[in-house]
Amino acid sequence: MKNLLYTFDVSLNELNQIEIGEKKNFNIGYLFVNFLYHQLGLDKFCEEISKKHKIEYNLSDVLSMLISTRIIAPSSKLSSYYYAFNFLEQPSFELHHVYRSLDILSNYCDEIQ
């Protein structure tokens, strides 16, 4: 198993004021789940499916979001989509892509398991 190390550089400046209502905190707990997702090769599997079905959005991001949110805060697909906006990396897809993905992924249920 390959050891991956994530590093973050943070610089703070007391002159930078946070505007009222501006979001400055994010949930990063999903990064561990995302690490496992990539270790299992689900990202590569989604790439193959995307090429086969000529999907224009990132199917891997959708599946990763669904898995992460279901582990961290189990809820509906709609709630999961909106919860993902609490993550450091914001969703790169729209809500209708989540529902489209489920139809496609259901055809590959056995291979995913």
C-alpha positions as CSV (number, residue, x, y, z in Angstrom):
1,M,0.0,0.0,0.0
2,K,1.3,3.4,-0.9
3,N,1.8,5.9,1.9
4,L,0.4,9.3,1.0
5,L,1.1,12.4,3.0
6,Y,-1.0,15.5,2.7
7,T,0.4,18.8,3.7
8,F,-1.3,22.1,4.1
9,D,0.3,25.5,4.3
10,V,-1.7,28.1,6.1
11,S,-0.7,31.8,6.4
12,L,-2.5,34.0,8.8
13,N,-2.7,37.8,8.6
14,E,-4.4,39.8,11.3
15,L,-5.2,42.5,8.8
16,N,-7.5,40.2,6.9
17,Q,-10.9,40.6,8.4
18,I,-13.7,38.0,7.9
19,E,-16.8,39.6,6.5
20,I,-20.1,39.0,8.3
21,G,-21.9,36.0,6.9
22,E,-18.8,34.7,5.0
23,K,-18.1,31.0,5.5
24,K,-14.6,30.3,6.7
25,N,-14.9,26.8,8.2
26,F,-15.2,23.5,6.3
27,N,-15.6,19.8,7.1
28,I,-12.5,17.9,6.2
29,G,-13.5,14.6,7.7
30,Y,-14.5,13.3,4.2
31,L,-10.8,13.4,3.2
32,F,-10.2,10.1,4.9
33,V,-13.2,8.5,3.2
34,N,-11.9,10.0,-0.1
35,F,-8.5,8.4,0.5
36,L,-10.1,4.9,0.9
37,Y,-12.3,5.6,-2.2
38,H,-9.2,6.1,-4.3
39,Q,-7.4,3.1,-2.7
40,L,-10.3,0.9,-3.7
41,G,-9.9,2.1,-7.3
42,L,-13.5,3.4,-7.5
43,D,-12.2,6.5,-9.3
44,K,-10.7,4.5,-12.1
45,F,-13.9,2.4,-12.3
46,C,-15.9,5.6,-12.7
47,E,-13.5,6.8,-15.4
48,E,-14.2,3.7,-17.4
49,I,-18.0,4.0,-17.0
50,S,-17.8,7.7,-18.0
51,K,-15.9,6.9,-21.2
52,K,-18.3,4.1,-22.1
53,H,-21.4,6.3,-21.6
54,K,-19.8,9.6,-22.7
55,I,-20.6,11.3,-19.5
56,E,-19.6,15.0,-19.5
57,Y,-19.6,15.6,-15.7
58,N,-17.3,13.9,-13.2
59,L,-19.0,10.7,-12.2
60,S,-16.3,9.9,-9.7
61,D,-16.9,13.1,-7.8
62,V,-20.6,12.3,-7.6
63,L,-20.0,8.7,-6.3
64,S,-17.3,10.0,-3.9
65,M,-19.7,12.6,-2.5
66,L,-22.5,10.1,-2.1
67,I,-20.3,7.7,-0.2
68,S,-18.6,10.4,2.0
69,T,-21.8,12.1,3.0
70,R,-23.6,8.8,3.7
71,I,-20.8,7.8,6.1
72,I,-20.4,11.2,7.8
73,A,-24.1,12.4,7.9
74,P,-26.5,9.8,6.5
75,S,-29.4,11.5,4.7
76,S,-31.2,11.7,1.4
77,K,-29.5,12.3,-1.9
78,L,-30.8,15.9,-1.9
79,S,-29.5,16.5,1.6
80,S,-26.2,14.9,0.8
81,Y,-25.7,17.2,-2.2
82,Y,-26.3,20.3,0.0
83,Y,-24.2,18.9,2.8
84,A,-21.3,18.4,0.5
85,F,-21.0,22.2,0.3
86,N,-19.6,22.0,3.8
87,F,-16.6,20.2,2.5
88,L,-13.3,21.9,1.7
89,E,-13.6,20.9,-2.0
90,Q,-17.0,22.1,-3.3
91,P,-19.1,19.8,-5.6
92,S,-18.1,20.3,-9.3
93,F,-21.5,19.0,-10.5
94,E,-25.2,19.9,-10.3
95,L,-28.0,18.1,-8.4
96,H,-29.5,16.6,-11.5
97,H,-26.1,14.9,-12.2
98,V,-26.5,13.0,-8.9
99,Y,-29.8,11.6,-10.0
100,R,-28.5,10.7,-13.5
101,S,-25.5,9.0,-11.9
102,L,-27.7,6.7,-9.9
103,D,-29.4,5.4,-13.0
104,I,-26.0,4.7,-14.6
105,L,-24.3,3.3,-11.5
106,S,-27.3,0.9,-10.8
107,N,-26.3,-0.9,-14.0
108,Y,-22.9,-1.6,-12.4
109,C,-24.0,-2.6,-8.9
110,D,-22.4,-6.0,-9.0
111,E,-19.1,-4.8,-10.3
112,I,-18.9,-2.0,-7.7
113,Q,-19.6,-4.4,-4.9
